Amino acid sequence: MEDLLTQLDRDIEQLYQKSLYDYNKKDNYKAEVQKICKVIDEQLQEENQLTKKYRVELYYLKGKVQDIIPSYSKQAEESLTKAMKLNPQHCESMNILGHILWKKKDYVAAKQCFEQVLEKDPKNLKALQYLSVTLRQTWDKNDKAQQFERSLITAKQALLLDLSNSHSWYLVGNAYLSNYFQNPKKDNQSLKQALSAYNKSEQYQQFWNPDLLFNRATIHSYYEDYQLSFKDLREALKIDEDLVKDHLQRLEQKLLCAQDLIQNKCKISQKKLINIIKQIPLGLKHPPQNLNKNVKIVQLSDLQEGVNVDKILACKSLQAYTDAQTVPAGFVIVDAKQNFGSLSIYHITQEIYDRIKDNTDLYIIDPVIKTIMCTINEQIVTYQSVQVTEANKFYVENEKILDKFAPSQVVNETFEK
């Protein structure tokens, strides 16, 4: 019997490793899983004659092999529950049961499973990895920020157990990335740490991870480093088309749309355009008290790459080219000399689209310039972007829109894997 358990465990582990990096597996392994389950069920037909330890292992292995299937399995939950009733100390069963409940979207129950494992074994790698993910899905409005912070701490605890574990580095990257969007800070240190973690994960991985590539591309897109983003997305597309294809197309369309609007001046007639720019005020009515007296109102053509200190860009918004789900929010702008460009606004909710309408007066203090340049289907896309990352340096119709920007409304399921 022990030989059979050893063989089953070996077969299941081989099947698990085979499926681990098969990102299009869906039900590809269903037949093999059913074959192993049949062998286990045959053993369990004589359950009353089996030792308690042997039954625990059989129920555990049945749940483990069914966990290979991507979707939730009621049979797996039942098998692992039986294993836990027979041996409440069986951490391996509890871990997989938690993962099954996670697939069921019963995140609270899943979290309890992982925490129970860690009470028995504080250095259980799998439990720490799973818990890091689940913490970001079991919050309420009063403790969301704290849960995201705890998720990051837990991911780091898992990493410290094995600094060469690719998946742990990936989860640390996800935790930094999620934490940044939940708790935005003036600097981008969390994003830099996420990138560093993803690069470390890539260094130790045996196979390409499309979720890693997708999430790293999200950071590059956030920085508006679109050529780097396309590189990762196109690599991920080769592995998991369902994950990437629509997102990649939307990103390409966004950039092509921005360039088209800028190059064609939003298809506004010259006569109308002249009337629009005549209305651009020459200065702020109520500038901030700490503003340098030598600050100058400038045009887009006066600005250099990077931060332009002691300058104020006065311009008009002409048209939004992003929707409420896009970060950063994007608008086409024009200055008094008919220079066109893009305005990218960070850490903002969808209310910004209600505040910034067509022909709205905008002022950006110490504007940050980013030259966008990338290639889409052999077409070069290039234009100038003005990035707004600090709320107190952005005015709409001579009014500061708010003292502190809100968390970005970013929804990305791959952060939660």
Solvent accessible surface area in square Angstrom, and as a share of the most:
residue,aa,sasa,rsa
1,M,137,0.61
2,E,111,0.50
3,D,122,0.63
4,L,51,0.25
5,L,17,0.08
6,T,72,0.42
7,Q,79,0.35
8,L,7,0.04
9,D,59,0.30
10,R,117,0.43
11,D,49,0.25
12,I,0,0.00
13,E,65,0.29
14,Q,112,0.50
15,L,11,0.05
16,Y,63,0.24
17,Q,89,0.39
18,K,123,0.52
19,S,2,0.01
20,L,66,0.33
21,Y,66,0.25
22,D,40,0.21
23,Y,61,0.23
24,N,68,0.35
25,K,40,0.17
26,K,132,0.56
27,D,85,0.44
28,N,95,0.49
29,Y,15,0.06
30,K,100,0.42
31,A,74,0.58
32,E,70,0.31
33,V,6,0.04
34,Q,103,0.46
35,K,150,0.64
36,I,20,0.10
37,C,13,0.08
38,K,134,0.57
39,V,52,0.30
40,I,0,0.00
41,D,55,0.29
42,E,88,0.39
43,Q,51,0.23
44,L,22,0.11
45,Q,142,0.63
46,E,93,0.42
47,E,49,0.22
48,N,149,0.76
49,Q,145,0.65
50,L,15,0.07
51,T,91,0.53
52,K,114,0.48
53,K,148,0.63
54,Y,8,0.03
55,R,53,0.19
56,V,4,0.03
57,E,44,0.20
58,L,0,0.00
59,Y,15,0.06
60,Y,24,0.09
61,L,3,0.02
62,K,27,0.11
63,G,0,0.00
64,K,36,0.15
65,V,0,0.00
66,Q,11,0.05
67,D,22,0.12
68,I,6,0.03
69,I,24,0.12
70,P,61,0.39
71,S,69,0.45
72,Y,71,0.27
73,S,21,0.14
74,K,136,0.58
75,Q,111,0.49
76,A,0,0.00
77,E,35,0.16
78,E,82,0.37
79,S,6,0.04
80,L,0,0.00
81,T,47,0.27
82,K,96,0.41
83,A,0,0.00
84,M,19,0.09
85,K,160,0.68
86,L,36,0.18
87,N,48,0.24
88,P,78,0.49
89,Q,117,0.52
90,H,21,0.09
91,C,22,0.13
92,E,93,0.42
93,S,0,0.00
94,M,18,0.08
95,N,10,0.05
96,I,22,0.11
97,L,17,0.08
98,G,0,0.00
99,H,36,0.16
100,I,0,0.00
101,L,15,0.07
102,W,56,0.20
103,K,33,0.14
104,K,92,0.39
105,K,148,0.63
106,D,56,0.29
107,Y,51,0.19
108,V,92,0.53
109,A,25,0.20
110,A,0,0.00
111,K,38,0.16
112,Q,93,0.41
113,C,9,0.05
114,F,1,0.01
115,E,43,0.19
116,Q,73,0.32
117,V,0,0.00
118,L,25,0.12
119,E,142,0.64
120,K,84,0.35
121,D,53,0.27
122,P,96,0.60
123,K,151,0.64
124,N,25,0.13
125,L,50,0.25
126,K,85,0.36
127,A,0,0.00
128,L,9,0.05
129,Q,7,0.03
130,Y,45,0.17
131,L,6,0.03
132,S,0,0.00
133,V,11,0.06
134,T,1,0.01
135,L,0,0.00
136,R,7,0.03
137,Q,40,0.18
138,T,24,0.14
139,W,102,0.36
140,D,76,0.40
141,K,180,0.76
142,N,123,0.63
143,D,47,0.24
144,K,54,0.23
145,A,37,0.28
146,Q,113,0.50
147,Q,20,0.09
148,F,18,0.08
149,E,70,0.31
150,R,92,0.34
151,S,0,0.00
152,L,14,0.07
153,I,96,0.49
154,T,6,0.03
155,A,1,0.01
156,K,79,0.34
157,Q,86,0.38
158,A,1,0.01
159,L,13,0.07
160,L,132,0.66
161,L,68,0.34
162,D,56,0.29
163,L,101,0.50
164,S,62,0.40
165,N,32,0.16
166,S,23,0.15
167,H,82,0.37
168,S,1,0.00
169,W,41,0.14
170,Y,5,0.02
171,L,4,0.02
172,V,5,0.03
173,G,0,0.00
174,N,0,0.00
175,A,0,0.00
176,Y,23,0.09
177,L,0,0.00
178,S,5,0.04
179,N,4,0.02
180,Y,1,0.00
181,F,13,0.05
182,Q,35,0.16
183,N,31,0.16
184,P,27,0.17
185,K,88,0.37
186,K,160,0.68
187,D,83,0.43
188,N,39,0.20
189,Q,92,0.41
190,S,10,0.06
191,L,0,0.00
192,K,116,0.49
193,Q,63,0.28
194,A,0,0.00
195,L,31,0.15
196,S,61,0.40
197,A,2,0.02
198,Y,0,0.00
199,N,77,0.40
200,K,75,0.32
201,S,1,0.01
202,E,48,0.22
203,Q,118,0.52
204,Y,79,0.30
205,Q,33,0.15
206,Q,146,0.65
207,F,114,0.48
208,W,115,0.40
209,N,20,0.10
210,P,0,0.00
211,D,13,0.07
212,L,1,0.00
213,L,1,0.01
214,F,16,0.07
215,N,0,0.00
216,R,23,0.08
217,A,0,0.00
218,T,20,0.11
219,I,0,0.00
220,H,22,0.10
221,S,14,0.09
222,Y,7,0.03
223,Y,46,0.17
224,E,5,0.02
225,D,39,0.20
226,Y,4,0.02
227,Q,82,0.37
228,L,87,0.43
229,S,0,0.00
230,F,0,0.00
231,K,144,0.61
232,D,8,0.04
233,L,0,0.00
234,R,75,0.27
235,E,48,0.21
236,A,0,0.00
237,L,56,0.28
238,K,157,0.67
239,I,40,0.20
240,D,17,0.09
241,E,89,0.40
242,D,105,0.55
243,L,38,0.19
244,V,0,0.00
245,K,88,0.37
246,D,88,0.45
247,H,51,0.23
248,L,13,0.07
249,Q,79,0.35
250,R,145,0.53
251,L,14,0.07
252,E,24,0.11
253,Q,113,0.50
254,K,28,0.12
255,L,0,0.00
256,L,55,0.27
257,C,52,0.31
258,A,0,0.00
259,Q,8,0.04
260,D,64,0.33
261,L,20,0.10
262,I,20,0.10
263,Q,119,0.53
264,N,71,0.36
265,K,76,0.32
266,C,16,0.10
267,K,169,0.72
268,I,36,0.18
269,S,68,0.44
270,Q,93,0.41
271,K,159,0.67
272,K,111,0.47
273,L,0,0.00
274,I,67,0.34
275,N,72,0.37
276,I,8,0.04
277,I,23,0.12
278,K,152,0.65
279,Q,112,0.50
280,I,15,0.08
281,P,41,0.26
282,L,161,0.80
283,G,28,0.27
284,L,24,0.12
285,K,149,0.63
286,H,138,0.61
287,P,66,0.41
288,P,35,0.22
289,Q,190,0.85
290,N,137,0.70
291,L,39,0.19
292,N,64,0.33
293,K,200,0.85
294,N,117,0.60
295,V,34,0.20
296,K,135,0.57
297,I,63,0.32
298,V,9,0.05
299,Q,27,0.12
300,L,2,0.01
301,S,78,0.51
302,D,67,0.35
303,L,13,0.07
304,Q,140,0.62
305,E,107,0.48
306,G,26,0.25
307,V,97,0.56
308,N,11,0.06
309,V,94,0.54
310,D,53,0.27
311,K,59,0.25
312,I,5,0.03
313,L,0,0.00
314,A,3,0.02
315,C,1,0.00
316,K,7,0.03
317,S,1,0.01
318,L,9,0.05
319,Q,72,0.32
320,A,38,0.29
321,Y,26,0.10
322,T,20,0.12
323,D,86,0.45
324,A,39,0.30
325,Q,124,0.55
326,T,37,0.21
327,V,35,0.20
328,P,3,0.02
329,A,2,0.02
330,G,2,0.02
331,F,3,0.01
332,V,0,0.00
333,I,0,0.00
334,V,0,0.00
335,D,0,0.00
336,A,46,0.35
337,K,133,0.56
338,Q,48,0.21
339,N,41,0.21
340,F,26,0.11
341,G,0,0.00
342,S,0,0.00
343,L,0,0.00
344,S,1,0.01
345,I,1,0.00
346,Y,7,0.03
347,H,12,0.06
348,I,25,0.13
349,T,39,0.23
350,Q,112,0.50
351,E,116,0.52
352,I,3,0.02
353,Y,44,0.17
354,D,97,0.50
355,R,100,0.36
356,I,6,0.03
357,K,117,0.50
358,D,92,0.48
359,N,60,0.31
360,T,6,0.04
361,D,16,0.09
362,L,1,0.00
363,Y,1,0.00
364,I,4,0.02
365,I,7,0.04
366,D,24,0.12
367,P,0,0.00
368,V,40,0.23
369,I,4,0.02
370,K,48,0.20
371,T,64,0.37
372,I,1,0.00
373,M,125,0.56
374,C,3,0.02
375,T,52,0.30
376,I,1,0.01
377,N,127,0.65
378,E,169,0.76
379,Q,89,0.40
380,I,113,0.58
381,V,0,0.00
382,T,55,0.32
383,Y,17,0.06
384,Q,53,0.24
385,S,0,0.00
386,V,0,0.00
387,Q,22,0.10
388,V,5,0.03
389,T,51,0.30
390,E,56,0.25
391,A,8,0.06
392,N,62,0.32
393,K,56,0.24
394,F,0,0.00
395,Y,10,0.04
396,V,4,0.02
397,E,88,0.39
398,N,18,0.09
399,E,107,0.48
400,K,79,0.33
401,I,20,0.10
402,L,58,0.29
403,D,114,0.59
404,K,157,0.66
405,F,13,0.06
406,A,26,0.20
407,P,50,0.31
408,S,8,0.05
409,Q,91,0.41
410,V,41,0.23
411,V,126,0.73
412,N,23,0.12
413,E,137,0.62
414,T,5,0.03
415,F,9,0.04
416,E,38,0.17
417,K,97,0.41
